Amino acid sequence: MSEHFDDHRGKRRRSGKQRFGTIFRPAPFLPDQERSPSRDDIPLPPDFIIFPR
């Protein structure tokens, strides 16, 4: 059962991986950039702010 507690620590490390997910979110917006680069410029900055945080 004590091994289960160790898993909790690993979950904390997973949180860091979730932050990378924010970078993947704008990935689908890449194709939209060709349609309107000005519009993609606005949602991209806020997404990147979460990554360095």
PQR file of N, CA, C, O and H, with PARSE charges and radii, in Angstrom:
ATOM      1  N   MET A   1       0.865  -1.211   0.000 -0.4000 1.5000
ATOM      2  CA  MET A   1       0.000   0.000   0.000 -0.0000 2.0000
ATOM      3  C   MET A   1       0.899   1.258   0.000  0.5500 1.7000
ATOM      4  O   MET A   1       0.561   2.286  -0.587 -0.5500 1.4000
ATOM      5  N   SER A   2       2.022   1.137   0.663 -0.4000 1.5000
ATOM      6  CA  SER A   2       2.912   2.318   0.696 -0.0000 2.0000
ATOM      7  C   SER A   2       3.369   2.651  -0.736  0.5500 1.7000
ATOM      8  O   SER A   2       3.675   3.803  -1.043 -0.5500 1.4000
ATOM      9  H   SER A   2       2.297   0.302   1.140  0.4000 1.0000
ATOM     10  N   GLU A   3       3.410   1.647  -1.589 -0.4000 1.5000
ATOM     11  CA  GLU A   3       3.827   1.904  -2.988 -0.0000 2.0000
ATOM     12  C   GLU A   3       2.814   2.841  -3.662  0.5500 1.7000
ATOM     13  O   GLU A   3       3.171   3.645  -4.523 -0.5500 1.4000
ATOM     14  H   GLU A   3       3.161   0.711  -1.340  0.4000 1.0000
ATOM     15  N   HIS A   4       1.580   2.722  -3.262 -0.4000 1.5000
ATOM     16  CA  HIS A   4       0.535   3.579  -3.863 -0.0000 2.0000
ATOM     17  C   HIS A   4       0.847   5.048  -3.593  0.5500 1.7000
ATOM     18  O   HIS A   4       0.597   5.918  -4.428 -0.5500 1.4000
ATOM     19  H   HIS A   4       1.290   2.068  -2.562  0.4000 1.0000
ATOM     20  N   PHE A   5       1.399   5.302  -2.405 -0.4000 1.5000
ATOM     21  CA  PHE A   5       1.718   6.698  -2.055 -0.0000 2.0000
ATOM     22  C   PHE A   5       2.772   7.245  -3.024  0.5500 1.7000
ATOM     23  O   PHE A   5       2.751   8.417  -3.403 -0.5500 1.4000
ATOM     24  H   PHE A   5       1.602   4.595  -1.727  0.4000 1.0000
ATOM     25  N   ASP A   6       3.686   6.365  -3.408 -0.4000 1.5000
ATOM     26  CA  ASP A   6       4.747   6.794  -4.342 -0.0000 2.0000
ATOM     27  C   ASP A   6       4.112   7.267  -5.651  0.5500 1.7000
ATOM     28  O   ASP A   6       4.606   8.193  -6.295 -0.5500 1.4000
ATOM     29  H   ASP A   6       3.704   5.413  -3.100  0.4000 1.0000
ATOM     30  N   ASP A   7       3.037   6.631  -6.023 -0.4000 1.5000
ATOM     31  CA  ASP A   7       2.357   7.003  -7.283 -0.0000 2.0000
ATOM     32  C   ASP A   7       1.914   8.471  -7.217  0.5500 1.7000
ATOM     33  O   ASP A   7       1.921   9.183  -8.221 -0.5500 1.4000
ATOM     34  H   ASP A   7       2.636   5.879  -5.500  0.4000 1.0000
ATOM     35  N   HIS A   8       1.533   8.901  -6.021 -0.4000 1.5000
ATOM     36  CA  HIS A   8       1.063  10.294  -5.879 -0.0000 2.0000
ATOM     37  C   HIS A   8       2.170  11.255  -6.315  0.5500 1.7000
ATOM     38  O   HIS A   8       1.908  12.269  -6.962 -0.5500 1.4000
ATOM     39  H   HIS A   8       1.528   8.323  -5.205  0.4000 1.0000
ATOM     40  N   ARG A   9       3.392  10.924  -5.957 -0.4000 1.5000
ATOM     41  CA  ARG A   9       4.519  11.808  -6.309 -0.0000 2.0000
ATOM     42  C   ARG A   9       4.632  11.854  -7.847  0.5500 1.7000
ATOM     43  O   ARG A   9       4.854  12.913  -8.434 -0.5500 1.4000
ATOM     44  H   ARG A   9       3.604  10.101  -5.431  0.4000 1.0000
ATOM     45  N   GLY A  10       4.478  10.717  -8.463 -0.4000 1.5000
ATOM     46  CA  GLY A  10       4.582  10.667  -9.929 -0.0000 2.0000
ATOM     47  C   GLY A  10       3.479  11.519 -10.559  0.5500 1.7000
ATOM     48  O   GLY A  10       3.675  12.138 -11.605 -0.5500 1.4000
ATOM     49  H   GLY A  10       4.297   9.856  -7.987  0.4000 1.0000
ATOM     50  N   LYS A  11       2.336  11.538  -9.914 -0.4000 1.5000
ATOM     51  CA  LYS A  11       1.211  12.338 -10.483 -0.0000 2.0000
ATOM     52  C   LYS A  11       1.620  13.817 -10.502  0.5500 1.7000
ATOM     53  O   LYS A  11       1.244  14.555 -11.413 -0.5500 1.4000
ATOM     54  H   LYS A  11       2.176  11.036  -9.064  0.4000 1.0000
ATOM     55  N   ARG A  12       2.356  14.226  -9.539 -0.4000 1.5000
ATOM     56  CA  ARG A  12       2.741  15.652  -9.464 -0.0000 2.0000
ATOM     57  C   ARG A  12       3.625  15.965 -10.696  0.5500 1.7000
ATOM     58  O   ARG A  12       3.547  17.045 -11.281 -0.5500 1.4000
ATOM     59  H   ARG A  12       2.661  13.627  -8.799  0.4000 1.0000
ATOM     60  N   ARG A  13       4.441  15.008 -11.051 -0.4000 1.5000
ATOM     61  CA  ARG A  13       5.345  15.214 -12.206 -0.0000 2.0000
ATOM     62  C   ARG A  13       4.470  15.290 -13.476  0.5500 1.7000
ATOM     63  O   ARG A  13       4.811  15.982 -14.436 -0.5500 1.4000
ATOM     64  H   ARG A  13       4.505  14.130 -10.576  0.4000 1.0000
ATOM     65  N   ARG A  14       3.373  14.588 -13.461 -0.4000 1.5000
ATOM     66  CA  ARG A  14       2.488  14.576 -14.652 -0.0000 2.0000
ATOM     67  C   ARG A  14       1.939  16.003 -14.861  0.5500 1.7000
ATOM     68  O   ARG A  14       1.681  16.417 -15.991 -0.5500 1.4000
ATOM     69  H   ARG A  14       3.096  14.026 -12.682  0.4000 1.0000
ATOM     70  N   SER A  15       1.773  16.721 -13.789 -0.4000 1.5000
ATOM     71  CA  SER A  15       1.211  18.088 -13.899 -0.0000 2.0000
ATOM     72  C   SER A  15       2.080  18.905 -14.880  0.5500 1.7000
ATOM     73  O   SER A  15       1.564  19.650 -15.713 -0.5500 1.4000
ATOM     74  H   SER A  15       1.983  16.385 -12.871  0.4000 1.0000
ATOM     75  N   GLY A  16       3.374  18.749 -14.761 -0.4000 1.5000
ATOM     76  CA  GLY A  16       4.277  19.486 -15.660 -0.0000 2.0000
ATOM     77  C   GLY A  16       4.001  19.107 -17.111  0.5500 1.7000
ATOM     78  O   GLY A  16       4.064  19.944 -18.011 -0.5500 1.4000
ATOM     79  H   GLY A  16       3.793  18.144 -14.084  0.4000 1.0000
ATOM     80  N   LYS A  17       3.697  17.840 -17.315 -0.4000 1.5000
ATOM     81  CA  LYS A  17       3.433  17.394 -18.703 -0.0000 2.0000
ATOM     82  C   LYS A  17       2.128  18.041 -19.193  0.5500 1.7000
ATOM     83  O   LYS A  17       1.992  18.360 -20.374 -0.5500 1.4000
ATOM     84  H   LYS A  17       3.646  17.160 -16.583  0.4000 1.0000
ATOM     85  N   GLN A  18       1.190  18.227 -18.288 -0.4000 1.5000
ATOM     86  CA  GLN A  18      -0.096  18.821 -18.694 -0.0000 2.0000
ATOM     87  C   GLN A  18       0.157  20.243 -19.228  0.5500 1.7000
ATOM     88  O   GLN A  18      -0.536  20.698 -20.138 -0.5500 1.4000
ATOM     89  H   GLN A  18       1.300  17.967 -17.329  0.4000 1.0000
ATOM     90  N   ARG A  19       1.126  20.921 -18.674 -0.4000 1.5000
ATOM     91  CA  ARG A  19       1.418  22.303 -19.110 -0.0000 2.0000
ATOM     92  C   ARG A  19       1.813  22.251 -20.598  0.5500 1.7000
ATOM     93  O   ARG A  19       1.464  23.140 -21.375 -0.5500 1.4000
ATOM     94  H   ARG A  19       1.690  20.552 -17.935  0.4000 1.0000
ATOM     95  N   PHE A  20       2.530  21.218 -20.964 -0.4000 1.5000
ATOM     96  CA  PHE A  20       2.947  21.112 -22.378 -0.0000 2.0000
ATOM     97  C   PHE A  20       1.713  20.985 -23.270  0.5500 1.7000
ATOM     98  O   PHE A  20       1.731  21.361 -24.442 -0.5500 1.4000
ATOM     99  H   PHE A  20       2.814  20.497 -20.333  0.4000 1.0000
ATOM    100  N   GLY A  21       0.648  20.449 -22.691 -0.4000 1.5000
ATOM    101  CA  GLY A  21      -0.584  20.275 -23.479 -0.0000 2.0000
ATOM    102  C   GLY A  21      -1.061  21.627 -24.013  0.5500 1.7000
ATOM    103  O   GLY A  21      -1.658  21.700 -25.087 -0.5500 1.4000
ATOM    104  H   GLY A  21       0.633  20.143 -21.739  0.4000 1.0000
ATOM    105  N   THR A  22      -0.796  22.693 -23.260 -0.4000 1.5000
ATOM    106  CA  THR A  22      -1.242  24.020 -23.722 -0.0000 2.0000
ATOM    107  C   THR A  22      -0.572  24.347 -25.063  0.5500 1.7000
ATOM    108  O   THR A  22      -1.174  24.987 -25.925 -0.5500 1.4000
ATOM    109  H   THR A  22      -0.311  22.634 -22.388  0.4000 1.0000
ATOM    110  N   ILE A  23       0.665  23.906 -25.224 -0.4000 1.5000
ATOM    111  CA  ILE A  23       1.362  24.202 -26.496 -0.0000 2.0000
ATOM    112  C   ILE A  23       0.722  23.397 -27.633  0.5500 1.7000
ATOM    113  O   ILE A  23       0.669  23.840 -28.780 -0.5500 1.4000
ATOM    114  H   ILE A  23       1.153  23.386 -24.524  0.4000 1.0000
ATOM    115  N   PHE A  24       0.244  22.211 -27.281 -0.4000 1.5000
ATOM    116  CA  PHE A  24      -0.371  21.364 -28.325 -0.0000 2.0000
ATOM    117  C   PHE A  24      -1.745  21.927 -28.718  0.5500 1.7000
ATOM    118  O   PHE A  24      -2.223  21.703 -29.830 -0.5500 1.4000
ATOM    119  H   PHE A  24       0.287  21.851 -26.349  0.4000 1.0000
ATOM    120  N   ARG A  25      -2.349  22.636 -27.817 -0.4000 1.5000
ATOM    121  CA  ARG A  25      -3.709  23.181 -28.085 -0.0000 2.0000
ATOM    122  C   ARG A  25      -3.653  24.142 -29.281  0.5500 1.7000
ATOM    123  O   ARG A  25      -4.508  24.058 -30.162 -0.5500 1.4000
ATOM    124  H   ARG A  25      -1.961  22.818 -26.914  0.4000 1.0000
ATOM    125  N   PRO A  26      -2.701  25.026 -29.333 -0.5600 1.5000
ATOM    126  CA  PRO A  26      -2.622  25.963 -30.462  0.2800 2.0000
ATOM    127  C   PRO A  26      -2.234  25.256 -31.762  0.5500 1.7000
ATOM    128  O   PRO A  26      -2.414  25.802 -32.851 -0.5500 1.4000
ATOM    129  N   ALA A  27      -1.705  24.050 -31.640 -0.4000 1.5000
ATOM    130  CA  ALA A  27      -1.294  23.289 -32.843 -0.0000 2.0000
ATOM    131  C   ALA A  27      -2.441  23.259 -33.862  0.5500 1.7000
ATOM    132  O   ALA A  27      -2.221  23.557 -35.036 -0.5500 1.4000
ATOM    133  H   ALA A  27      -1.559  23.607 -30.756  0.4000 1.0000
ATOM    134  N   PRO A  28      -3.649  22.907 -33.436 -0.5600 1.5000
ATOM    135  CA  PRO A  28      -4.778  22.864 -34.376  0.2800 2.0000
ATOM    136  C   PRO A  28      -5.072  24.260 -34.945  0.5500 1.7000
ATOM    137  O   PRO A  28      -5.685  24.384 -36.005 -0.5500 1.4000
ATOM    138  N   PHE A  29      -4.639  25.287 -34.247 -0.4000 1.5000
ATOM    139  CA  PHE A  29      -4.899  26.656 -34.729 -0.0000 2.0000
ATOM    140  C   PHE A  29      -3.953  27.002 -35.887  0.5500 1.7000
ATOM    141  O   PHE A  29      -4.208  27.930 -36.656 -0.5500 1.4000
ATOM    142  H   PHE A  29      -4.141  25.186 -33.386  0.4000 1.0000
ATOM    143  N   LEU A  30      -2.869  26.247 -35.995 -0.4000 1.5000
ATOM    144  CA  LEU A  30      -1.878  26.526 -37.062 -0.0000 2.0000
ATOM    145  C   LEU A  30      -2.565  26.629 -38.420  0.5500 1.7000
ATOM    146  O   LEU A  30      -2.332  27.595 -39.146 -0.5500 1.4000
ATOM    147  H   LEU A  30      -2.662  25.494 -35.371  0.4000 1.0000
ATOM    148  N   PRO A  31      -3.402  25.662 -38.780 -0.5600 1.5000
ATOM    149  CA  PRO A  31      -4.090  25.710 -40.075  0.2800 2.0000
ATOM    150  C   PRO A  31      -4.985  26.948 -40.163  0.5500 1.7000
ATOM    151  O   PRO A  31      -5.203  27.490 -41.246 -0.5500 1.4000
ATOM    152  N   ASP A  32      -5.495  27.384 -39.026 -0.4000 1.5000
ATOM    153  CA  ASP A  32      -6.377  28.566 -39.022 -0.0000 2.0000
ATOM    154  C   ASP A  32      -5.543  29.829 -39.312  0.5500 1.7000
ATOM    155  O   ASP A  32      -6.049  30.821 -39.837 -0.5500 1.4000
ATOM    156  H   ASP A  32      -5.319  26.943 -38.146  0.4000 1.0000
ATOM    157  N   GLN A  33      -4.270  29.760 -38.959 -0.4000 1.5000
ATOM    158  CA  GLN A  33      -3.411  30.940 -39.171 -0.0000 2.0000
ATOM    159  C   GLN A  33      -3.423  31.333 -40.657  0.5500 1.7000
ATOM    160  O   GLN A  33      -3.411  32.515 -41.000 -0.5500 1.4000
ATOM    161  H   GLN A  33      -3.858  28.955 -38.532  0.4000 1.0000
ATOM    162  N   GLU A  34      -3.447  30.346 -41.505 -0.4000 1.5000
ATOM    163  CA  GLU A  34      -3.449  30.639 -42.956 -0.0000 2.0000
ATOM    164  C   GLU A  34      -4.730  31.392 -43.325  0.5500 1.7000
ATOM    165  O   GLU A  34      -4.741  32.201 -44.254 -0.5500 1.4000
ATOM    166  H   GLU A  34      -3.457  29.385 -41.227  0.4000 1.0000
ATOM    167  N   ARG A  35      -5.781  31.122 -42.604 -0.4000 1.5000
ATOM    168  CA  ARG A  35      -7.085  31.783 -42.904 -0.0000 2.0000
ATOM    169  C   ARG A  35      -7.054  33.205 -42.337  0.5500 1.7000
ATOM    170  O   ARG A  35      -7.475  34.152 -43.001 -0.5500 1.4000
ATOM    171  H   ARG A  35      -5.773  30.466 -41.850  0.4000 1.0000
ATOM    172  N   SER A  36      -6.557  33.347 -41.118 -0.4000 1.5000
ATOM    173  CA  SER A  36      -6.503  34.691 -40.512 -0.0000 2.0000
ATOM    174  C   SER A  36      -5.351  34.726 -39.494  0.5500 1.7000
ATOM    175  O   SER A  36      -5.551  34.397 -38.325 -0.5500 1.4000
ATOM    176  H   SER A  36      -6.214  32.578 -40.579  0.4000 1.0000
ATOM    177  N   PRO A  37      -4.168  35.118 -39.929 -0.5600 1.5000
ATOM    178  CA  PRO A  37      -2.992  35.158 -39.042  0.2800 2.0000
ATOM    179  C   PRO A  37      -3.196  36.171 -37.921  0.5500 1.7000
ATOM    180  O   PRO A  37      -2.686  35.997 -36.815 -0.5500 1.4000
ATOM    181  N   SER A  38      -3.934  37.211 -38.211 -0.4000 1.5000
ATOM    182  CA  SER A  38      -4.172  38.255 -37.192 -0.0000 2.0000
ATOM    183  C   SER A  38      -4.980  37.658 -36.027  0.5500 1.7000
ATOM    184  O   SER A  38      -4.724  37.965 -34.863 -0.5500 1.4000
ATOM    185  H   SER A  38      -4.349  37.353 -39.109  0.4000 1.0000
ATOM    186  N   ARG A  39      -5.932  36.825 -36.349 -0.4000 1.5000
ATOM    187  CA  ARG A  39      -6.802  36.236 -35.304 -0.0000 2.0000
ATOM    188  C   ARG A  39      -5.969  35.235 -34.476  0.5500 1.7000
ATOM    189  O   ARG A  39      -6.140  35.152 -33.259 -0.5500 1.4000
ATOM    190  H   ARG A  39      -6.140  36.575 -37.295  0.4000 1.0000
ATOM    191  N   ASP A  40      -5.089  34.492 -35.117 -0.4000 1.5000
ATOM    192  CA  ASP A  40      -4.300  33.471 -34.397 -0.0000 2.0000
ATOM    193  C   ASP A  40      -3.273  34.150 -33.486  0.5500 1.7000
ATOM    194  O   ASP A  40      -2.848  33.585 -32.477 -0.5500 1.4000
ATOM    195  H   ASP A  40      -4.950  34.559 -36.105  0.4000 1.0000
ATOM    196  N   ASP A  41      -2.888  35.358 -33.858 -0.4000 1.5000
ATOM    197  CA  ASP A  41      -1.870  36.062 -33.060 -0.0000 2.0000
ATOM    198  C   ASP A  41      -2.413  36.369 -31.657  0.5500 1.7000
ATOM    199  O   ASP A  41      -1.650  36.417 -30.693 -0.5500 1.4000
ATOM    200  H   ASP A  41      -3.233  35.816 -34.677  0.4000 1.0000
ATOM    201  N   ILE A  42      -3.701  36.572 -31.549 -0.4000 1.5000
ATOM    202  CA  ILE A  42      -4.286  36.935 -30.238 -0.0000 2.0000
ATOM    203  C   ILE A  42      -4.373  35.718 -29.290  0.5500 1.7000
ATOM    204  O   ILE A  42      -3.984  35.829 -28.127 -0.5500 1.4000
ATOM    205  H   ILE A  42      -4.321  36.533 -32.332  0.4000 1.0000
ATOM    206  N   PRO A  43      -4.868  34.577 -29.758 -0.5600 1.5000
ATOM    207  CA  PRO A  43      -5.017  33.398 -28.884  0.2800 2.0000
ATOM    208  C   PRO A  43      -3.671  32.724 -28.620  0.5500 1.7000
ATOM    209  O   PRO A  43      -3.540  31.981 -27.648 -0.5500 1.4000
ATOM    210  N   LEU A  44      -2.677  32.969 -29.461 -0.4000 1.5000
ATOM    211  CA  LEU A  44      -1.370  32.303 -29.280 -0.0000 2.0000
ATOM    212  C   LEU A  44      -0.623  32.862 -28.068  0.5500 1.7000
ATOM    213  O   LEU A  44      -0.117  32.079 -27.265 -0.5500 1.4000
ATOM    214  H   LEU A  44      -2.784  33.573 -30.251  0.4000 1.0000
ATOM    215  N   PRO A  45      -0.536  34.172 -27.906 -0.5600 1.5000
ATOM    216  CA  PRO A  45       0.207  34.752 -26.767  0.2800 2.0000
ATOM    217  C   PRO A  45      -0.306  34.248 -25.417  0.5500 1.7000
ATOM    218  O   PRO A  45       0.502  33.846 -24.580 -0.5500 1.4000
ATOM    219  N   PRO A  46      -1.606  34.254 -25.178 -0.5600 1.5000
ATOM    220  CA  PRO A  46      -2.143  33.803 -23.875  0.2800 2.0000
ATOM    221  C   PRO A  46      -1.814  32.342 -23.630  0.5500 1.7000
ATOM    222  O   PRO A  46      -1.550  31.951 -22.493 -0.5500 1.4000
ATOM    223  N   ASP A  47      -1.825  31.536 -24.668 -0.4000 1.5000
ATOM    224  CA  ASP A  47      -1.525  30.105 -24.497 -0.0000 2.0000
ATOM    225  C   ASP A  47      -0.062  29.924 -24.097  0.5500 1.7000
ATOM    226  O   ASP A  47       0.269  29.060 -23.285 -0.5500 1.4000
ATOM    227  H   ASP A  47      -2.039  31.853 -25.592  0.4000 1.0000
ATOM    228  N   PHE A  48       0.800  30.742 -24.674 -0.4000 1.5000
ATOM    229  CA  PHE A  48       2.235  30.583 -24.384 -0.0000 2.0000
ATOM    230  C   PHE A  48       2.565  31.094 -22.979  0.5500 1.7000
ATOM    231  O   PHE A  48       3.554  30.675 -22.378 -0.5500 1.4000
ATOM    232  H   PHE A  48       0.531  31.444 -25.334  0.4000 1.0000
ATOM    233  N   ILE A  49       1.747  31.984 -22.472 -0.4000 1.5000
ATOM    234  CA  ILE A  49       2.003  32.538 -21.125 -0.0000 2.0000
ATOM    235  C   ILE A  49       1.838  31.443 -20.068  0.5500 1.7000
ATOM    236  O   ILE A  49       2.494  31.472 -19.027 -0.5500 1.4000
ATOM    237  H   ILE A  49       0.944  32.325 -22.961  0.4000 1.0000
ATOM    238  N   ILE A  50       0.962  30.484 -20.346 -0.4000 1.5000
ATOM    239  CA  ILE A  50       0.732  29.399 -19.370 -0.0000 2.0000
ATOM    240  C   ILE A  50       1.935  28.450 -19.370  0.5500 1.7000
ATOM    241  O   ILE A  50       2.235  27.824 -18.354 -0.5500 1.4000
ATOM    242  H   ILE A  50       0.429  30.461 -21.192  0.4000 1.0000
ATOM    243  N   PHE A  51       2.620  28.348 -20.510 -0.4000 1.5000
ATOM    244  CA  PHE A  51       3.751  27.394 -20.603 -0.0000 2.0000
ATOM    245  C   PHE A  51       4.938  27.844 -19.731  0.5500 1.7000
ATOM    246  O   PHE A  51       5.467  27.040 -18.964 -0.5500 1.4000
ATOM    247  H   PHE A  51       2.377  28.857 -21.335  0.4000 1.0000
ATOM    248  N   PRO A  52       5.359  29.106 -19.835 -0.5600 1.5000
ATOM    249  CA  PRO A  52       6.503  29.576 -19.015  0.2800 2.0000
ATOM    250  C   PRO A  52       6.134  29.635 -17.545  0.5500 1.7000
ATOM    251  O   PRO A  52       6.997  29.489 -16.680 -0.5500 1.4000
ATOM    252  N   ARG A  53       4.857  29.848 -17.257 -0.4000 1.5000
ATOM    253  CA  ARG A  53       4.421  29.918 -15.854 -0.0000 2.0000
ATOM    254  C   ARG A  53       4.809  28.593 -15.233  0.5500 1.7000
ATOM    255  O   ARG A  53       4.562  28.370 -14.048 -0.5500 1.4000
ATOM    256  H   ARG A  53       4.156  29.966 -17.960  0.4000 1.0000
TER
END
